[in-house]
C-alpha cells in the first residue's frame, strides 16, 4: 500500500477564498519512505488575500508569503512530484499504484490540494485512491480507551500525550512527520489506521 502523507499551511479555512502557502508530502510505499518534499508558494491575489487570523496560527506573515515563488511557478513542481509518486518512487518490483491521501484532519488538506490541482489542470483522481485520516484513528483510539483524559484531539495535544516529537508545530513538514509518528504509535497500541 502507498500512502502520501500530506499537510498544508493555508491563508484561511475555505478553499474558495484561501489557498496553500506550504505543502509538505512524504511518500511511504509498503512501509518505507520513498520521497519527501516541502513546497512554499505565494498564492496572494484578489481571490486569495492575506488573512491575519491564519497568519497567527501558521506564523507566515504577508511579507514572508510574498517572498515565496508564485503559486503558478510551484504548482507544476507539485504535480510533477505527484506523478513521480505514482510512477517512480515505489518499492522494487511494485506496479504503478495510486496513493492514499493521508494526514491529520485530512479532508481539510485534501480540499485545498484538490482546488490547487484544479486551478492548474490536474485531477486528484489521477493520483489518489482515497483519504486516510489520522484524526479518525485518534477518535477510534479514544473510543477504545487508548487515548483517555485528553482535553481535545488536536495534533499537538496527542503528540504531547504520546511523547511524540513535534517541534515546529504548524509548519507542514513538522506536522506531517508528527502525524505519521502518531499514526504508527496508535497502530501499535491497537487502533489501526485503516
N, C-alpha and C positions, 0 to 999 in steps of 0.2 A: 504494500500500500504506500501511496505517496501523499505526503502532507506538505502543503506550502503554508508555513506559519507566517501570518501577516499581522502587522499593526500599523496604524496610521495616526498621525497628528494632523489636525484639520483646523480650518479657520472658523468652524462653528459646528452645529449639530445636524443641519439639514443639507443634504447634498444638492438641493435645488438652489441654494444661495450661499453655500460654503464649499470649500474644496481642500484637497490634500496639500499639506506643506511638507510632510515627511512620510515616506512609506518604507518600512523595513520588512524584509522577507527572508525566511530561512527554509530551504527545501530539505525535507527528510524523506528519503526513499528506503523503504524496508529497514527502518531504524537507524539509518546512517545519514549524517548531514552531507549533502552534495553541493550546496551552493548557498551563498548568503550575500545579500545586497542591502544597501541603505541609500535611498534616493531622497534628495532635497529639491524642492521646486517652489517657484513663486507663481501662484495662481491669481494673485490680486488683480482685479479689474472691476468694472462697474457691476458685473454679476456676482463676483466673489470679493466683497470688500473686507478690509481688515476688521477683526472683531476683538475688542479689548477683553471680553469675558473669556474667549477661547485662549487668548494670549496669557491670561492669568493662570490658566491650567497648564498649558504646554510650554510656556516660557519663551515663545517665539515672538519677539517684538516686530512691529511693522518694518522697521529698518532692517532687521535680520532677514525677514522673509524677502524683502526687496533685494537683498544681496545674493539670493539663490538664483540659479538659471530659471528661465521661464518654464511653465508647465509644458508649453509646446516643444521646448528643447528636450525635456526629460521624459515625456510620455512615451516616445519611441524607444527609449532605453528600457523602460519598464516592460513594454510589450515584447521587446527582444529577450529580456530576461525570462518572461513567462514562456516564450517559445522555447528557449533553451531548457527550461524546467521540463517542458513537455517532451522534448526530443533528445536532449543531450545529457543532462545531469541525472543519470539513473544508474541503478546497480548493474553490475556486469551481467549481461545476458537478458536483462529485462526488456520488455517491449515498451513502446510509447504508451503512456498511461496518463490520463487526466489526474489532477491533484484534488485532494480535499482542501478547501479554503478553511484554514484553521486559525483560531485566535480566541481572545477573551472578549466576550460580547461581540462575537464575530459578525453578526448581522449588521452592526454599525459600520465596521470597516468594509464589509462586502458591498454595502450600498455606495460608499464613496469610491471604491475601486471600480465598481460597475459604471458609475457615472463618468469617471475619468476615462475608462476604456471607450465608452460610447462616444464621448466627445472627440476621440481620436481614431474612430473607425474600427474598433475591435470589440469582441464579444466575450463575456465571461465564460459562456458555454464552450468556447474553444479550448479552455484551459482547465476548468474546474468541473468536478462531478458532484459536488455537494458542499455543504457547510458543516464544520465540526466546531462546536462552541465549548470552550473550557469553562465558561460561566455555567452552562448547563451541567457540566461534570461536577462543578463545585456545589451546585444545588443538590445534585444526586448524593454527593458526599455528605452534605449537611443532613439530608433526609435519612441517610444511613447511620448518622451519628458519628461519622468520621470527622467532620468539622462541626464542633459544637461550641456554644458560648461566644460566638463571634458577633460583633455588633452589626456587621454587614458582610456582603460578599465582594467587596471591592478587591481588585487585584492586590493592592498594597496591604490590605488587611490580611489576606490569605497568605501572601508571601511571608509576612511577619510571623503569623501563627505557625506556619510550617517550617520556618527557618530557611526560607529560600532567598538567596541574594537578589536584591532588586535596587541596585544603585542606579541613579539617573532615571527614576520613575518619570513617566510622561515624556520620555524620548522613545521613539518607536522601536529601535533595536533593543534597548534595555527591556522594554515591555514584552517584546517577542521572546527573548531569552527567558525572562521570568515566567511567562505564560507556559512555555514548553516545560520548564522545570517543575512548575506547579502540577501540570497535567501528568507528568511522569510520576511524581510523588503520590498524587491522589490515586493513580492507577495501581501503584504498589500497595496502597492502603485499601484496595478493594473497590474503588469507584472507577469503573472503566470509562475511557474516553468515548468509545462508540457504543 
